[in-house]
């Protein structure tokens, strides 16, 4: 798909963005809203997704050197907070990898036996294999990562997304029963429901990641013009597929029976069963698994390249500065694979695969949002501290415009952080001890992972003074 020696075009970069943001697994939690997903996804897009796309487009078009969010935050607040930002973008992946590869395990299970999706041993073995295969693939060049990302986005996200929408339309046109009632009441969200507010917080994070493609900024043809274009193309695709795809799932999988790691496969099984093509489900499972796998490949290399730039400045151990002949950060990639493998043992400890999937996703979201808070604040600061830097794409409205766009996204991020600490209904039903353990796990995890880069930074600065 990408010829050697050629720059990445708008379409390829747009597909990389789609791969970085939208995995079909993201549609499962959205489907729990039923038809209210239209309201919630619109709200999430206006308050978080579109602002994050606009902000990253402006920052990437103005600061085109390697480093991504590290460079942007460093320019605004200095090396310390730039380091914290890129560290959060990197470390949030460590609990997220077991979650995304649990989805891959569910995909493989639906090829052979759907019951395997709940088998902890099967799931954890697939997670381990996936982590290390993805890591080894990233030892190759960025071109390979880009090719896998764009191919995975088309075959494993866009194609299945369009297909599940078509099948949903057929389901309705055939007069099949719907798991949710389509009426005016169903479209109105219950903002007084704690569960729905928690799901709203989860939805915001399900469509996060548009800044991830900044790692490819030096490989784009005419980046100052084409990077923003690619972001907008990807945004339209992601929003459309998210709304229509999640609605199709909610049509056939009743609320309360959705598996967080296998819900989309449940939907395809039911929808293909409507038209007597149940045998196609395993084929779709292969495509969906491939799409999720390539999404993980994209996320593995992006933050790692940013961490490499920090390591070169002397803030991290020497082994994290190690590159191979392709310029890939093999030290950082290896370390994250080891830590992700250790964290994957949560699958064995938690009551179910879905429980492990949720707790790992929740921790990843909290860490990721720390980076977003710094990124949105940096966009505002740079409008004042470096107003003369050329930004081919610039959020309109002057300083008021950047305050509105970044400010709304900043507040949305705080909202998600707050509700992210609230235990799920299933955990609340288990009593005070379970709720305390849930909150403690997330709180301690956030404190530790935020403290680590600060301690590393101060230690490195102390050595420089000696």
C-alpha positions as a LaTeX table, in Angstrom:
\begin{tabular}{lrrr}
\hline
Residue & $x$ (\AA) & $y$ (\AA) & $z$ (\AA) \\
\hline
Unk1 & 0.00 & 0.00 & 0.00 \\
Unk2 & 2.96 & 2.33 & 0.72 \\
Unk3 & 5.72 & 2.30 & $-1.84$ \\
Unk4 & 9.29 & 2.56 & $-0.65$ \\
Unk5 & 10.70 & 6.07 & $-0.79$ \\
Unk6 & 7.32 & 7.77 & $-1.08$ \\
Unk7 & 5.68 & 10.03 & 1.45 \\
Unk8 & 2.39 & 9.21 & 3.16 \\
Unk9 & $-0.66$ & 10.77 & 1.53 \\
Unk10 & $-3.84$ & 12.18 & 3.03 \\
Unk11 & $-5.86$ & 8.96 & 2.62 \\
Unk12 & $-3.17$ & 6.75 & 4.16 \\
Unk13 & $-2.74$ & 9.07 & 7.12 \\
Unk14 & $-6.53$ & 9.28 & 7.55 \\
Unk15 & $-6.64$ & 5.48 & 7.74 \\
Unk16 & $-3.83$ & 5.53 & 10.32 \\
Unk17 & $-5.95$ & 7.93 & 12.36 \\
Unk18 & $-8.97$ & 5.65 & 12.05 \\
Unk19 & $-6.82$ & 2.70 & 13.12 \\
Unk20 & $-5.46$ & 4.66 & 16.08 \\
Unk21 & $-8.88$ & 5.72 & 17.35 \\
Unk22 & $-11.61$ & 3.32 & 16.31 \\
Unk23 & $-11.49$ & $-0.36$ & 17.03 \\
Unk24 & $-14.75$ & $-2.21$ & 16.54 \\
Unk25 & $-14.47$ & $-3.19$ & 20.20 \\
Unk26 & $-15.23$ & 0.46 & 21.04 \\
Unk27 & $-18.75$ & 0.01 & 19.68 \\
Unk28 & $-19.76$ & $-2.44$ & 22.41 \\
Unk29 & $-19.89$ & 0.00 & 25.35 \\
Unk30 & $-21.52$ & 2.58 & 23.08 \\
Unk31 & $-24.25$ & 0.09 & 22.18 \\
Unk32 & $-25.35$ & $-0.01$ & 25.83 \\
Unk33 & $-26.90$ & 3.42 & 25.31 \\
Unk34 & $-29.39$ & 2.13 & 22.75 \\
Unk35 & $-30.74$ & 4.99 & 20.64 \\
Unk36 & $-29.51$ & 7.53 & 23.19 \\
Unk37 & $-26.05$ & 6.87 & 21.71 \\
Unk38 & $-26.89$ & 9.53 & 19.11 \\
Unk39 & $-27.14$ & 12.17 & 21.81 \\
Unk40 & $-24.15$ & 10.96 & 23.81 \\
Unk41 & $-21.81$ & 10.54 & 20.87 \\
Unk42 & $-22.78$ & 13.95 & 19.53 \\
Unk43 & $-22.06$ & 15.44 & 22.97 \\
Unk44 & $-18.76$ & 13.54 & 23.20 \\
Unk45 & $-17.74$ & 14.66 & 19.73 \\
Unk46 & $-18.52$ & 18.32 & 20.39 \\
Unk47 & $-16.92$ & 18.41 & 23.84 \\
Unk48 & $-13.90$ & 16.17 & 23.31 \\
Unk49 & $-13.32$ & 14.36 & 20.02 \\
Unk50 & $-13.54$ & 17.29 & 17.59 \\
Unk51 & $-11.65$ & 19.67 & 19.94 \\
Unk52 & $-8.84$ & 17.12 & 20.37 \\
Unk53 & $-8.64$ & 16.73 & 16.58 \\
Unk54 & $-8.55$ & 20.50 & 16.05 \\
Unk55 & $-5.96$ & 21.07 & 18.77 \\
Unk56 & $-3.64$ & 18.30 & 17.58 \\
Unk57 & $-3.98$ & 19.56 & 14.00 \\
Unk58 & $-2.91$ & 23.07 & 15.02 \\
Unk59 & $-0.03$ & 21.87 & 17.19 \\
Unk60 & 1.23 & 19.38 & 14.60 \\
Unk61 & 1.09 & 21.93 & 11.79 \\
Unk62 & 3.02 & 24.50 & 13.83 \\
Unk63 & 5.62 & 22.20 & 15.41 \\
Unk64 & 6.54 & 19.57 & 12.82 \\
Unk65 & 9.67 & 18.13 & 14.43 \\
Unk66 & 9.71 & 14.68 & 16.03 \\
Unk67 & 8.33 & 14.36 & 19.54 \\
Unk68 & 4.59 & 14.86 & 19.20 \\
Unk69 & 2.92 & 15.71 & 22.51 \\
Unk70 & 6.31 & 15.86 & 24.26 \\
Unk71 & 7.42 & 18.65 & 21.93 \\
Unk72 & 4.12 & 20.53 & 22.20 \\
Unk73 & 3.96 & 20.50 & 26.01 \\
Unk74 & 7.69 & 21.14 & 26.34 \\
Unk75 & 7.36 & 24.27 & 24.20 \\
Unk76 & 4.58 & 25.49 & 26.47 \\
Unk77 & 5.60 & 24.42 & 29.97 \\
Unk78 & 9.17 & 23.12 & 29.78 \\
Unk79 & 10.87 & 19.72 & 29.67 \\
Unk80 & 9.46 & 18.47 & 32.99 \\
Unk81 & 5.83 & 18.61 & 31.94 \\
Unk82 & 6.67 & 17.58 & 28.39 \\
Unk83 & 8.20 & 14.46 & 29.91 \\
Unk84 & 5.13 & 13.85 & 32.08 \\
Unk85 & 2.85 & 14.22 & 29.04 \\
Unk86 & 4.69 & 11.75 & 26.81 \\
Unk87 & 5.19 & 9.37 & 29.75 \\
Unk88 & 1.44 & 9.33 & 30.37 \\
Unk89 & 0.76 & 8.75 & 26.68 \\
Unk90 & 3.19 & 5.86 & 26.77 \\
Unk91 & 2.38 & 4.30 & 30.14 \\
Unk92 & $-1.40$ & 4.36 & 29.62 \\
Unk93 & $-0.86$ & 1.79 & 26.92 \\
Unk94 & 0.58 & $-0.74$ & 29.34 \\
Unk95 & $-2.77$ & $-1.69$ & 30.93 \\
Unk96 & $-4.55$ & $-1.01$ & 27.63 \\
Unk97 & $-2.66$ & $-3.66$ & 25.65 \\
Unk98 & $-4.11$ & $-6.58$ & 27.67 \\
Unk99 & $-7.58$ & $-5.07$ & 27.08 \\
Unk100 & $-7.26$ & $-4.72$ & 23.30 \\
Unk101 & $-5.62$ & $-8.13$ & 22.94 \\
Unk102 & $-8.44$ & $-9.66$ & 24.98 \\
Unk103 & $-10.64$ & $-8.47$ & 22.11 \\
Unk104 & $-8.27$ & $-10.22$ & 19.68 \\
Unk105 & $-8.63$ & $-13.37$ & 21.79 \\
Unk106 & $-12.41$ & $-13.10$ & 21.52 \\
Unk107 & $-12.08$ & $-12.78$ & 17.74 \\
Unk108 & $-10.02$ & $-15.95$ & 17.54 \\
Unk109 & $-12.50$ & $-17.70$ & 19.85 \\
Unk110 & $-15.38$ & $-16.96$ & 17.46 \\
Unk111 & $-13.42$ & $-18.63$ & 14.67 \\
Unk112 & $-13.30$ & $-21.93$ & 16.57 \\
Unk113 & $-15.58$ & $-21.92$ & 19.62 \\
Unk114 & $-17.27$ & $-18.80$ & 21.09 \\
Unk115 & $-17.07$ & $-20.34$ & 24.57 \\
Unk116 & $-13.29$ & $-19.84$ & 24.48 \\
Unk117 & $-13.87$ & $-16.08$ & 24.78 \\
Unk118 & $-14.63$ & $-16.63$ & 28.49 \\
Unk119 & $-11.76$ & $-19.10$ & 29.02 \\
Unk120 & $-9.13$ & $-17.22$ & 31.03 \\
Unk121 & $-6.23$ & $-19.48$ & 30.07 \\
Unk122 & $-7.00$ & $-19.20$ & 26.38 \\
Unk123 & $-7.39$ & $-15.42$ & 26.61 \\
Unk124 & $-4.16$ & $-14.81$ & 28.49 \\
Unk125 & $-2.11$ & $-17.00$ & 26.15 \\
Unk126 & $-3.45$ & $-15.08$ & 23.14 \\
Unk127 & $-2.66$ & $-11.80$ & 24.92 \\
Unk128 & 0.95 & $-12.85$ & 25.54 \\
Unk129 & 1.49 & $-14.00$ & 21.97 \\
Unk130 & $-0.13$ & $-10.85$ & 20.57 \\
Unk131 & 1.97 & $-8.52$ & 22.74 \\
Unk132 & 5.25 & $-10.01$ & 21.59 \\
Unk133 & 4.34 & $-10.46$ & 17.93 \\
Unk134 & 3.20 & $-6.82$ & 17.76 \\
Unk135 & 6.42 & $-5.75$ & 19.49 \\
Unk136 & 8.60 & $-7.67$ & 17.04 \\
Unk137 & 6.70 & $-6.22$ & 14.09 \\
Unk138 & 7.45 & $-2.75$ & 15.44 \\
Unk139 & 11.15 & $-3.54$ & 15.38 \\
Unk140 & 10.82 & $-2.99$ & 11.64 \\
Unk141 & 10.46 & 0.45 & 10.03 \\
Unk142 & 7.75 & 3.05 & 10.51 \\
Unk143 & 6.64 & 2.26 & 6.96 \\
Unk144 & 5.62 & $-1.23$ & 8.05 \\
Unk145 & 3.69 & 0.21 & 11.01 \\
Unk146 & 1.92 & 2.68 & 8.72 \\
Unk147 & 1.07 & $-0.04$ & 6.18 \\
Unk148 & $-0.36$ & $-2.34$ & 8.86 \\
Unk149 & $-2.32$ & 0.53 & 10.39 \\
Unk150 & $-3.93$ & 1.67 & 7.15 \\
Unk151 & $-4.61$ & $-1.90$ & 5.97 \\
Unk152 & $-6.05$ & $-2.86$ & 9.35 \\
Unk153 & $-8.25$ & 0.23 & 9.39 \\
Unk154 & $-9.78$ & $-0.65$ & 6.01 \\
Unk155 & $-10.14$ & $-4.42$ & 6.42 \\
Unk156 & $-10.68$ & $-4.61$ & 10.18 \\
Unk157 & $-12.62$ & $-1.43$ & 10.95 \\
Unk158 & $-14.14$ & 0.41 & 7.99 \\
Unk159 & $-15.27$ & $-2.71$ & 6.08 \\
Unk160 & $-16.80$ & $-4.49$ & 9.12 \\
Unk161 & $-18.26$ & $-1.16$ & 10.26 \\
Unk162 & $-20.06$ & $-0.63$ & 6.96 \\
Unk163 & $-21.18$ & $-4.26$ & 6.89 \\
Unk164 & $-22.66$ & $-4.20$ & 10.40 \\
Unk165 & $-24.56$ & $-1.02$ & 9.46 \\
Unk166 & $-25.98$ & $-2.68$ & 6.32 \\
Unk167 & $-26.95$ & $-5.76$ & 8.34 \\
Unk168 & $-28.63$ & $-3.55$ & 10.93 \\
Unk169 & $-30.69$ & $-1.88$ & 8.20 \\
Unk170 & $-31.66$ & $-5.32$ & 6.84 \\
Unk171 & $-32.65$ & $-6.43$ & 10.34 \\
Unk172 & $-35.07$ & $-3.53$ & 10.65 \\
Unk173 & $-36.42$ & $-3.80$ & 7.08 \\
Unk174 & $-37.13$ & $-7.52$ & 7.58 \\
Unk175 & $-39.33$ & $-6.69$ & 10.56 \\
Unk176 & $-37.13$ & $-8.57$ & 13.02 \\
Unk177 & $-37.63$ & $-7.78$ & 16.72 \\
Unk178 & $-35.42$ & $-5.05$ & 18.15 \\
Unk179 & $-33.66$ & $-5.30$ & 21.52 \\
Unk180 & $-34.41$ & $-1.62$ & 22.07 \\
Unk181 & $-37.54$ & 0.39 & 21.44 \\
Unk182 & $-37.28$ & 3.12 & 18.84 \\
Unk183 & $-39.38$ & 6.02 & 20.06 \\
Unk184 & $-38.94$ & 9.59 & 21.21 \\
Unk185 & $-38.37$ & 8.46 & 24.80 \\
Unk186 & $-35.53$ & 6.15 & 23.76 \\
Unk187 & $-33.70$ & 9.07 & 22.18 \\
Unk188 & $-33.74$ & 11.06 & 25.43 \\
Unk189 & $-30.78$ & 10.26 & 27.70 \\
Unk190 & $-31.21$ & 9.75 & 31.42 \\
Unk191 & $-28.66$ & 12.25 & 32.74 \\
Unk192 & $-29.77$ & 11.46 & 36.26 \\
Unk193 & $-28.53$ & 7.89 & 35.91 \\
Unk194 & $-25.11$ & 7.27 & 37.44 \\
Unk195 & $-24.56$ & 4.34 & 35.09 \\
Unk196 & $-25.26$ & 6.45 & 32.02 \\
Unk197 & $-22.92$ & 9.22 & 33.20 \\
Unk198 & $-20.22$ & 6.59 & 33.68 \\
Unk199 & $-20.88$ & 5.25 & 30.21 \\
Unk200 & $-20.65$ & 8.78 & 28.84 \\
Unk201 & $-17.21$ & 9.09 & 30.41 \\
Unk202 & $-16.23$ & 5.80 & 28.82 \\
Unk203 & $-17.53$ & 6.92 & 25.43 \\
Unk204 & $-15.31$ & 10.00 & 25.46 \\
Unk205 & $-12.26$ & 7.78 & 25.87 \\
Unk206 & $-13.49$ & 5.33 & 23.24 \\
Unk207 & $-12.95$ & 8.02 & 20.60 \\
Unk208 & $-9.64$ & 9.37 & 21.91 \\
Unk209 & $-6.30$ & 9.16 & 20.13 \\
Unk210 & $-6.33$ & 11.61 & 17.24 \\
Unk211 & $-2.99$ & 13.09 & 18.34 \\
Unk212 & $-1.31$ & 9.68 & 18.00 \\
Unk213 & $-0.61$ & 10.04 & 14.28 \\
Unk214 & 1.66 & 13.03 & 14.94 \\
Unk215 & 4.52 & 10.52 & 15.08 \\
Unk216 & 4.20 & 10.29 & 11.26 \\
Unk217 & 4.46 & 14.05 & 10.77 \\
Unk218 & 7.93 & 13.87 & 9.19 \\
Unk219 & 6.82 & 11.21 & 6.72 \\
Unk220 & 3.83 & 13.10 & 5.32 \\
Unk221 & 3.83 & 14.84 & 1.98 \\
Unk222 & 3.28 & 18.56 & 2.70 \\
Unk223 & 2.51 & 17.94 & 6.41 \\
Unk224 & 1.36 & 21.46 & 7.25 \\
Unk225 & $-1.52$ & 21.12 & 4.80 \\
Unk226 & $-2.17$ & 17.37 & 4.61 \\
Unk227 & $-2.07$ & 16.53 & 8.33 \\
Unk228 & $-5.14$ & 18.64 & 9.18 \\
Unk229 & $-6.94$ & 17.32 & 6.08 \\
Unk230 & $-6.31$ & 13.73 & 7.12 \\
Unk231 & $-7.60$ & 14.44 & 10.62 \\
Unk232 & $-10.87$ & 15.84 & 9.28 \\
Unk233 & $-11.40$ & 12.90 & 6.88 \\
Unk234 & $-10.76$ & 10.46 & 9.73 \\
Unk235 & $-13.09$ & 12.38 & 12.07 \\
Unk236 & $-16.04$ & 12.05 & 9.69 \\
Unk237 & $-15.46$ & 8.31 & 9.25 \\
Unk238 & $-15.01$ & 7.67 & 12.98 \\
Unk239 & $-18.15$ & 9.54 & 14.04 \\
Unk240 & $-20.32$ & 7.93 & 11.34 \\
Unk241 & $-19.10$ & 4.39 & 12.02 \\
Unk242 & $-19.40$ & 4.88 & 15.79 \\
Unk243 & $-23.02$ & 6.04 & 15.73 \\
Unk244 & $-24.41$ & 3.71 & 13.07 \\
Unk245 & $-22.32$ & 0.69 & 14.12 \\
Unk246 & $-23.23$ & 0.87 & 17.80 \\
Unk247 & $-26.92$ & 1.24 & 16.89 \\
Unk248 & $-26.75$ & $-1.96$ & 14.86 \\
Unk249 & $-25.30$ & $-3.83$ & 17.84 \\
Unk250 & $-27.97$ & $-2.51$ & 20.19 \\
Unk251 & $-30.67$ & $-3.78$ & 17.80 \\
Unk252 & $-29.83$ & $-7.45$ & 18.33 \\
Unk253 & $-27.95$ & $-7.78$ & 21.64 \\
Unk254 & $-30.18$ & $-7.04$ & 24.67 \\
Unk255 & $-28.83$ & $-4.72$ & 27.36 \\
Unk256 & $-27.22$ & $-6.67$ & 30.17 \\
Unk257 & $-26.07$ & $-9.53$ & 27.93 \\
Unk258 & $-23.34$ & $-7.60$ & 26.11 \\
Unk259 & $-19.83$ & $-8.91$ & 26.70 \\
Unk260 & $-17.36$ & $-6.02$ & 26.91 \\
Unk261 & $-14.71$ & $-8.02$ & 25.08 \\
Unk262 & $-16.96$ & $-9.93$ & 22.66 \\
Unk263 & $-20.11$ & $-7.84$ & 22.17 \\
Unk264 & $-19.46$ & $-7.00$ & 18.53 \\
Unk265 & $-19.10$ & $-10.71$ & 17.73 \\
Unk266 & $-22.41$ & $-11.41$ & 19.46 \\
Unk267 & $-23.99$ & $-8.84$ & 17.16 \\
Unk268 & $-22.49$ & $-10.24$ & 13.96 \\
Unk269 & $-23.56$ & $-13.74$ & 14.97 \\
Unk270 & $-27.17$ & $-12.58$ & 15.40 \\
Unk271 & $-27.24$ & $-10.36$ & 12.30 \\
Unk272 & $-25.76$ & $-12.98$ & 9.98 \\
Unk273 & $-28.18$ & $-15.48$ & 11.52 \\
Unk274 & $-31.05$ & $-13.27$ & 10.33 \\
Unk275 & $-30.15$ & $-13.94$ & 6.70 \\
Unk276 & $-28.93$ & $-17.51$ & 7.07 \\
Unk277 & $-25.23$ & $-16.66$ & 6.74 \\
Unk278 & $-24.03$ & $-17.65$ & 10.18 \\
Unk279 & $-20.95$ & $-19.24$ & 8.64 \\
Unk280 & $-19.65$ & $-15.75$ & 7.74 \\
Unk281 & $-19.24$ & $-14.81$ & 11.42 \\
Unk282 & $-15.83$ & $-16.53$ & 11.79 \\
Unk283 & $-14.59$ & $-14.67$ & 8.68 \\
Unk284 & $-15.66$ & $-11.36$ & 10.18 \\
Unk285 & $-14.02$ & $-12.36$ & 13.45 \\
Unk286 & $-10.71$ & $-12.77$ & 11.61 \\
Unk287 & $-11.02$ & $-9.31$ & 10.04 \\
Unk288 & $-12.04$ & $-7.71$ & 13.34 \\
Unk289 & $-9.18$ & $-9.37$ & 15.18 \\
Unk290 & $-6.76$ & $-8.17$ & 12.50 \\
Unk291 & $-8.10$ & $-4.62$ & 12.81 \\
Unk292 & $-7.71$ & $-4.60$ & 16.60 \\
Unk293 & $-4.24$ & $-6.10$ & 16.34 \\
Unk294 & $-3.02$ & $-3.48$ & 13.86 \\
Unk295 & $-4.54$ & $-0.76$ & 16.06 \\
Unk296 & $-2.33$ & $-1.99$ & 18.89 \\
Unk297 & 0.69 & $-1.98$ & 16.57 \\
Unk298 & $-0.04$ & 1.70 & 15.81 \\
Unk299 & $-0.27$ & 2.60 & 19.49 \\
Unk300 & 2.85 & 0.69 & 20.43 \\
Unk301 & 5.16 & 2.65 & 18.18 \\
Unk302 & 3.69 & 6.17 & 18.53 \\
Unk303 & 4.34 & 6.90 & 22.22 \\
Unk304 & 7.54 & 4.82 & 22.15 \\
Unk305 & 9.03 & 7.13 & 19.53 \\
Unk306 & 8.12 & 10.10 & 21.72 \\
Unk307 & 9.69 & 8.47 & 24.77 \\
Unk308 & 12.83 & 7.85 & 22.69 \\
Unk309 & 13.20 & 11.59 & 22.12 \\
Unk310 & 12.98 & 12.12 & 25.90 \\
Unk311 & 15.48 & 9.35 & 26.54 \\
Unk312 & 17.98 & 11.03 & 24.21 \\
Unk313 & 17.89 & 14.08 & 26.46 \\
Unk314 & 19.16 & 11.96 & 29.34 \\
Unk315 & 16.01 & 11.62 & 31.43 \\
Unk316 & 15.64 & 7.85 & 31.02 \\
Unk317 & 17.97 & 4.84 & 31.35 \\
Unk318 & 20.40 & 4.22 & 28.49 \\
Unk319 & 18.70 & 1.01 & 27.39 \\
Unk320 & 15.60 & 3.12 & 26.56 \\
Unk321 & 17.76 & 5.18 & 24.17 \\
Unk322 & 18.61 & 2.08 & 22.14 \\
Unk323 & 17.56 & 2.11 & 18.48 \\
Unk324 & 18.01 & $-0.51$ & 15.77 \\
Unk325 & 19.07 & 0.02 & 12.17 \\
Unk326 & 15.51 & 1.09 & 11.29 \\
Unk327 & 15.51 & 3.85 & 13.92 \\
Unk328 & 12.97 & 2.00 & 16.04 \\
Unk329 & 13.12 & 2.34 & 19.87 \\
Unk330 & 13.70 & $-1.33$ & 20.64 \\
Unk331 & 14.61 & $-0.70$ & 24.28 \\
Unk332 & 11.35 & 1.10 & 25.04 \\
Unk333 & 9.30 & $-1.35$ & 22.97 \\
Unk334 & 10.78 & $-4.30$ & 24.85 \\
Unk335 & 10.19 & $-2.72$ & 28.26 \\
Unk336 & 6.53 & $-1.96$ & 27.52 \\
Unk337 & 5.99 & $-5.52$ & 26.28 \\
Unk338 & 7.40 & $-6.92$ & 29.54 \\
Unk339 & 5.24 & $-4.65$ & 31.73 \\
Unk340 & 2.11 & $-5.29$ & 29.63 \\
Unk341 & 2.70 & $-9.03$ & 29.94 \\
Unk342 & 2.85 & $-8.71$ & 33.73 \\
Unk343 & $-0.31$ & $-6.58$ & 33.86 \\
Unk344 & $-2.15$ & $-9.15$ & 31.74 \\
Unk345 & $-2.20$ & $-11.46$ & 34.78 \\
Unk346 & $-5.23$ & $-9.41$ & 35.84 \\
Unk347 & $-7.20$ & $-11.71$ & 33.52 \\
Unk348 & $-6.47$ & $-14.58$ & 35.92 \\
Unk349 & $-7.06$ & $-12.55$ & 39.09 \\
Unk350 & $-10.33$ & $-10.80$ & 38.20 \\
Unk351 & $-13.66$ & $-12.69$ & 38.44 \\
Unk352 & $-14.14$ & $-12.67$ & 34.65 \\
Unk353 & $-12.48$ & $-11.61$ & 31.42 \\
Unk354 & $-14.96$ & $-8.72$ & 31.12 \\
Unk355 & $-14.05$ & $-7.50$ & 34.62 \\
Unk356 & $-10.34$ & $-7.53$ & 33.76 \\
Unk357 & $-11.11$ & $-5.80$ & 30.46 \\
Unk358 & $-12.95$ & $-3.01$ & 32.26 \\
Unk359 & $-10.47$ & $-2.37$ & 35.11 \\
Unk360 & $-7.51$ & $-2.24$ & 32.72 \\
Unk361 & $-9.40$ & 0.08 & 30.36 \\
Unk362 & $-10.38$ & 2.34 & 33.29 \\
Unk363 & $-6.78$ & 2.70 & 34.51 \\
Unk364 & $-5.55$ & 3.37 & 30.97 \\
Unk365 & $-8.18$ & 6.09 & 30.54 \\
Unk366 & $-7.24$ & 7.88 & 33.77 \\
Unk367 & $-3.56$ & 7.97 & 32.82 \\
Unk368 & $-4.30$ & 9.05 & 29.27 \\
Unk369 & $-6.41$ & 11.98 & 30.45 \\
Unk370 & $-3.48$ & 13.46 & 32.37 \\
Unk371 & $-1.73$ & 13.82 & 29.01 \\
Unk372 & $-4.82$ & 15.40 & 27.46 \\
Unk373 & $-5.07$ & 17.98 & 30.24 \\
Unk374 & $-1.48$ & 19.04 & 29.52 \\
Unk375 & $-2.02$ & 19.05 & 25.75 \\
Unk376 & $-5.12$ & 21.25 & 25.87 \\
Unk377 & $-3.45$ & 23.63 & 28.32 \\
Unk378 & $-0.36$ & 23.77 & 26.08 \\
Unk379 & $-2.42$ & 24.80 & 23.06 \\
Unk380 & $-3.74$ & 27.81 & 24.99 \\
Unk381 & $-0.35$ & 28.73 & 26.42 \\
Unk382 & 1.41 & 28.61 & 23.03 \\
Unk383 & $-1.07$ & 31.09 & 21.55 \\
Unk384 & 0.32 & 33.60 & 24.08 \\
Unk385 & 3.96 & 32.55 & 24.41 \\
Unk386 & 4.66 & 31.82 & 20.72 \\
Unk387 & 2.05 & 33.72 & 18.71 \\
Unk388 & 4.42 & 34.25 & 15.77 \\
Unk389 & 5.01 & 30.56 & 15.04 \\
Unk390 & 3.45 & 29.80 & 11.65 \\
Unk391 & 0.44 & 27.51 & 11.99 \\
Unk392 & $-0.90$ & 26.57 & 8.53 \\
Unk393 & $-3.92$ & 25.19 & 10.33 \\
Unk394 & $-5.13$ & 27.41 & 13.15 \\
Unk395 & $-8.30$ & 27.10 & 15.24 \\
Unk396 & $-10.40$ & 30.10 & 14.17 \\
Unk397 & $-11.62$ & 32.81 & 16.50 \\
Unk398 & $-8.28$ & 34.05 & 17.78 \\
Unk399 & $-7.53$ & 33.66 & 21.48 \\
Unk400 & $-11.22$ & 33.35 & 22.30 \\
Unk401 & $-11.49$ & 30.45 & 19.85 \\
Unk402 & $-8.60$ & 28.51 & 21.35 \\
Unk403 & $-9.95$ & 29.13 & 24.86 \\
Unk404 & $-13.38$ & 27.79 & 23.90 \\
Unk405 & $-12.12$ & 24.72 & 22.01 \\
Unk406 & $-9.33$ & 23.73 & 24.40 \\
Unk407 & $-11.25$ & 24.87 & 27.48 \\
Unk408 & $-14.31$ & 22.74 & 26.71 \\
Unk409 & $-12.08$ & 19.71 & 26.04 \\
Unk410 & $-10.13$ & 20.36 & 29.26 \\
Unk411 & $-13.34$ & 20.41 & 31.32 \\
Unk412 & $-14.61$ & 17.28 & 29.53 \\
Unk413 & $-11.37$ & 15.52 & 30.49 \\
Unk414 & $-11.86$ & 16.48 & 34.15 \\
Unk415 & $-15.42$ & 15.13 & 33.94 \\
Unk416 & $-14.17$ & 11.79 & 32.66 \\
Unk417 & $-11.48$ & 11.57 & 35.35 \\
Unk418 & $-14.06$ & 12.14 & 38.10 \\
Unk419 & $-16.60$ & 9.60 & 36.87 \\
Unk420 & $-13.84$ & 7.16 & 35.99 \\
Unk421 & $-13.26$ & 6.59 & 39.71 \\
Unk422 & $-16.87$ & 5.55 & 40.32 \\
Unk423 & $-17.18$ & 1.74 & 40.49 \\
Unk424 & $-19.38$ & $-0.02$ & 37.97 \\
Unk425 & $-22.83$ & $-1.24$ & 39.00 \\
Unk426 & $-21.54$ & $-4.80$ & 39.18 \\
Unk427 & $-18.79$ & $-3.74$ & 41.60 \\
Unk428 & $-21.22$ & $-1.64$ & 43.67 \\
Unk429 & $-23.50$ & $-4.64$ & 44.04 \\
Unk430 & $-20.62$ & $-6.56$ & 45.66 \\
Unk431 & $-20.50$ & $-4.17$ & 48.62 \\
Unk432 & $-18.26$ & $-1.59$ & 50.26 \\
Unk433 & $-15.13$ & $-3.72$ & 50.25 \\
Unk434 & $-15.26$ & $-4.29$ & 46.49 \\
Unk435 & $-15.95$ & $-0.61$ & 45.84 \\
Unk436 & $-13.05$ & 0.45 & 48.06 \\
Unk437 & $-10.72$ & $-1.95$ & 46.28 \\
Unk438 & $-11.80$ & $-0.67$ & 42.87 \\
Unk439 & $-11.25$ & 3.00 & 43.75 \\
Unk440 & $-7.98$ & 2.24 & 45.56 \\
Unk441 & $-6.61$ & 0.32 & 42.58 \\
Unk442 & $-7.27$ & 3.23 & 40.22 \\
Unk443 & $-6.19$ & 5.96 & 42.64 \\
Unk444 & $-2.94$ & 4.27 & 43.63 \\
Unk445 & $-2.24$ & 3.41 & 40.00 \\
Unk446 & $-2.68$ & 7.04 & 38.88 \\
Unk447 & $-0.57$ & 8.41 & 41.75 \\
Unk448 & 2.27 & 5.96 & 41.13 \\
Unk449 & 2.38 & 6.41 & 37.37 \\
Unk450 & 2.25 & 10.23 & 37.60 \\
Unk451 & 4.93 & 10.26 & 40.32 \\
Unk452 & 7.35 & 8.10 & 38.32 \\
Unk453 & 8.19 & 10.63 & 35.56 \\
Unk454 & 8.46 & 13.46 & 38.10 \\
Unk455 & 10.91 & 11.45 & 40.22 \\
Unk456 & 12.90 & 10.44 & 37.14 \\
Unk457 & 13.04 & 14.05 & 35.97 \\
Unk458 & 14.24 & 15.47 & 39.28 \\
Unk459 & 16.82 & 12.71 & 39.62 \\
Unk460 & 18.14 & 13.40 & 36.12 \\
Unk461 & 18.31 & 17.15 & 36.82 \\
Unk462 & 20.18 & 16.49 & 40.09 \\
Unk463 & 22.76 & 14.41 & 38.20 \\
Unk464 & 23.28 & 17.23 & 35.72 \\
Unk465 & 23.98 & 19.63 & 38.58 \\
Unk466 & 26.55 & 17.22 & 40.03 \\
\hline
\end{tabular}
